[in-house]
């Protein structure tokens, strides 16, 4: 297993938290709140951009770095949240896509 799969990344995040005695703070409530904060920080980057400017955000090295850092933070908290609650994020997404395909059939 590499650190580049979901389980490997979750394991690495759990080890990081355990080494710092942070798992005591990683309750579902706290992780959901942290996830929301990080998602808001991602939104903040785009807050005052026009649609055209937002489409070009990755062309600027500084803003691209900010975006990728926030994406990483959002994903890290989501993966930790899923680990704590025993949710397989890929299974959850696949099931949601299937439900949406039923709810919103293509014309």
N, C-alpha and C positions, 0 to 999 in steps of 0.2 A: 504494500500500500504506500502511495506517495502522499505528500502533504497537499497535492493538488486536487484530491478528490474531496467530496463533502465530509466523509467520515474522518479523513486525515486532517482536514482543516479544523473540524470540531475538536478532535483530540488535541491538536496543537493549541487551540484556544483554551481548552480546559487545563492543560498543563501550565500555560502561561498564568492563568488565574490562580491555580493551586499554588504555584511557586510564590505568589505574592499574598496568599491567604485572602483572595478576593471572592472565592466561591460563596462565602457567606452572604455576599451582597447580590449574588446572581439569582435572585428570585424571579419568577415570571413577571411580577409587577414591575420590578426595577428594570429588568431587561426590556420589557415592552416600552417603558418610559424612555430608556436610553435609545432604543431604536427610533422612537418618535423624534427625539431631539436630533439625532444624527440625520434622519430624513429631512428635518427642517433645515439643517445646515446645508444640505444639498440643494434644497429649494432656494435658500438664500442666495446662492451663487447666481441663480437665474432670475431673481426677483424683479429687477428693473430692466432686463434685457428685452429687446424686441424679439419676435419669433425668428427673424433672420439672424440677429446676433446670437441667439441661443443655439442655432444650428451650427454656428462657427466657433463655439466655445472651446473646442479641443484644438483649434488652430494656434491658440496662444499658450505657450508652455506653462506660464504661471497659472492660468485658469484651468488648464488641463490637469495640472498637478493637484489643484484644489478639488476638482471633480473626482479624480481617481481616489484621492484620500477619503473623501466623503462616501463614495461608493463602497470602499473597503470597510469603513466604519459601519455603514448600514448592514452590509453582508455579515460582518463579524457578530454584531448584536443579534441579527436574525438567526444565524447558525447557533449561537449560544442559547437563544430563546427556545429554538426547536429541540436542542439537546436536553435542556432542563425538563421540557414537557413531553419528550419522547415522540415528537412529530418528525416524520421523514419529509423534508421540504420538497424533494423531487416527487414523491408519491402524492403529496398534498397538491402540488401544482398540476400534475397530470390529471388528478381527479377533478380539479377545478376547471381545467380546460375542457374535459369531457362534459361536465355539467353545463358550461357555457355554450358548447356546441349544440347541446340539446335545447337550451333556453333560447339561443339566438341562431337558428339555422341560416345558412347562407341562402341568398335568394336563388 
